[in-house]
Amino acid sequence: MTQTSVRENLLRIQERIAEAANRAGRGAEEITLIGVSKTQPASAIREAYEAGVRHFGENRVQEWEGKRAGTDGLAAKWHLIGHLQSNKTARAARLFHSIDSVDDFAIAQRLDRTLAEAGITGKLRALIEVRVAPEETKSGVEIGELPKLAESFGDLPRLELAGLMCIPPFLEKTEQVRPYFKRLRELRDELEKKLGLRLAVLSMGMSHDFEVAIEEGAIEVRVGTALFGTRDIK
């Protein structure tokens, strides 16, 4: 995809974000676009950065390690949005500004320990991924276990729990996805009351349904295909 195409796609996405935010009585500036750059080369990331994207999401630690050298010099924020395996935890803690897919206390504990052992100052942002639909192929903490996991962050001083993330089922009619986004917002609101925490971030919505997600309270949307075009399946 050419830089012009990425730029044009970004403009269309920004228009859609603005319209959805307006319907929700919010400002477009409240919404952060995360460009999902998995399977995209470093050159595509650079093109998106030059077009104005500042946040990027990668699914796999190893893939990001292989192409990060090609993004040197970019003042971007790097998010891990894919499932984090325990044997990749230490590497992920050093490579990303945010781990958006924490779904297990052992993973969170490993991240915290890695930061301590490395003498890294400051906190690593984290989101809890919630399984909002009973799909075996989806990762995420079960809804019933969410309060316990969220509360456990109080024992992990080097992690900042910023909010929740979800990946609902892919449904052709986007209105059918709305209940899942609404449910994540309700879970966040319940957690804030129960734990006395401020959990500002709701990361939900992708290329085909991010407008509905924004209407239901999304602060971050993860957009890949609409920005970069169809990905090569490897």
N, C-alpha and C positions, 0 to 999 in steps of 0.2 A: 504494500500500500504506500502511495506517495505521501509526502508531507502535506501537500495540498488536500488530499483526501482525508487525512487524519484531522486537519484543521477544520475542514468543512463538516466532518462528522461531529467534532467537538462543538461547533456552533449550533448544530441541530440538537445535540444533547442538552446544551445549556438553555436553549429555548424551551425544551420539554421540561427541564427542571424548574425553570422560572414559572411556567404555566401551572405546573402541579403545585408548586409552593404557593402561588397566588390563590389557587382554589382552597388551599388549606389555611389561608390567612397568615402565611409566613413569607419571609423574604428569601430570594434565591441564594443570598450570601450565607444563609444558615446551613446550606447543604454542601457537604464535601463530596466531590467526585473522586472515587478511587478507580484509576484505570487498571483493569485486570490484564496484566501483561504476561500471564503464563503462556508458554509456548511461543511468545513473541521474541524476536531477537533484540539485542541491545539497541540496534539502530532504530527500531520502531519505538522503543521507549524514549529515545532521544527526540524523535520526531514529535511524539506526544508532548514531551516536556517543552519543546520549543513552541508548540501550539498553545501551551498554557496549563497543562496538567501538572500537578505538584505531588500527588499521592498515587502510588502504584501498589498493586496487590499481586503477590506471587503465591502459588500453591505448594511448591516443593522447595525445600531447603537446598537440595543438591542442584536443581536447575538454576536457582538464583546465584549460587556460588559460581556456576560455570559462565555466567554472563555479566556479573556485576562489574568486572573490570571495564567493560564497554560503556559503563554509565558514570565513570569517574568524573568528578567535577559538577555533577548535577545536584543542586540543593533540593532534593526531593525527599519525601518520607516513604519508607518501604514497609509494607504491611505483609505479614504472613496470614493468608486467608484460608489456606488449606489445612487439612488435619495434620497435627504435629505428632510424629512418632517419638517415643521416649528416647530412642537412641540418637535423635537429631536435636534434642532440646538444647544442649550446650551450644551447638553451632548457631541455632536460631536466635538465642539470646544475644549473640554478638553481631548478628547480621541484620536484624530488623529493628525498626523504631517501635513497632507495635505487633503484638501477637494477637490476632483477632479471632482465634479459633480454640481457645482453652476450653477443654471439656472434662478435665479430670484434675483432682487435687495433686496427684503425684507429678503431673506435668508442670503445674504451677509451682510446686515446691522445687522441682529441678531447675526451673528458670531462675527462681529466687536464689538458689544455692550457687548457680553458675555466676550470677552477677556478684555475689559476695566473694567468691573465690578469685574472681578476676579483678576485684577491687574497682569495679565500675561504679562511679558515683551517679546519683540521679536515679529515677525510677523508670522502669520499662512499662509502657502502657499495655494493658491487656483487656480483651473482651472475652466474655464467656459465650461460647456457641451453644445455643439451646436447640434441642431436637423438638421442633414444633409439630412434626407429623410423624406417625409411627411407621417410618420407612427404615428397613434394615440397612439399606445402602447409605443412609445419611448418618453423619457423625453428629456429636453434640450431646450435652448432658440431658438426661431425662428431666422433665419439668418437675417431678417430685423431688429430685435431688438438687435442684437449682439453689434454693435458699442455703442449704448446707455448704455448697461449694462457694457461693458468694461470701458467706460469713467467714470462710476459712482464709480469705485474702487478708483478713485482719492480722494474721500471724505471718504474713509474708511482706516485710517492710520494703522490699525493693521492687514490688509490683504495684502498679496503680490500676485498680479495677475501674475502667471508665464507662462500661455499659455492656450491652448484649448484642449478639449477632445471631442471625438465623439464615438457613437456606431452605425455603419451603419447597413443596413439590412443584415440578414444572407443569403448568396447566395452560392450555392454549388461551382460554378466556381469563384475562387478568383479574376480573372481578371475583373469580373463584379463589384467587390467592389472597384476597383482602383479609379474610378471617385469620390467616396465619400471621400476617403483619400486625393486625389488631391484637392478637393474643400475645405477641412478644411485647408490645407496648404495655399491655395490662400487667404482664409479669414484671416488667421493669418498675412500673408504678407501685406494685405490691412490695417489691424488694426495697425500694426507697423508704417506704413507710415502716417496713418490718425491721430493717437494719439501720435506719437513720443515715443512709448514704445518699450522695448525689451521683446518679448514674446517667450522665447527660447523653451518652451515645447509644443510638439504635442504628446498627449497621444492617440494612436489609434492602432488598430490591436489586435486580440485575437488569440487563439490557431490555428484556421484554416486559418487565413489570415494575420498574423503579418509580414510575409516576404514582401508582397506587401506594407503594411503600411510603413515598413522601407525604401523600395525603393522610397516611396513618401514623406519621411521626418520625420517619427516617431522618437521621442527621447525616448519615453516610450512605452512599449508594455505590455498588460495585459494578462497573460497566466495562465489558470487554468487547464483545462482538460489535456492538453499536459504535464503538470507538475505532477499533483496529480492523474490523471486518472478520469474516469467518476464519477461525483458527484451523491450522493443519492438525489433524489427529495423529498423534504419534503413538 
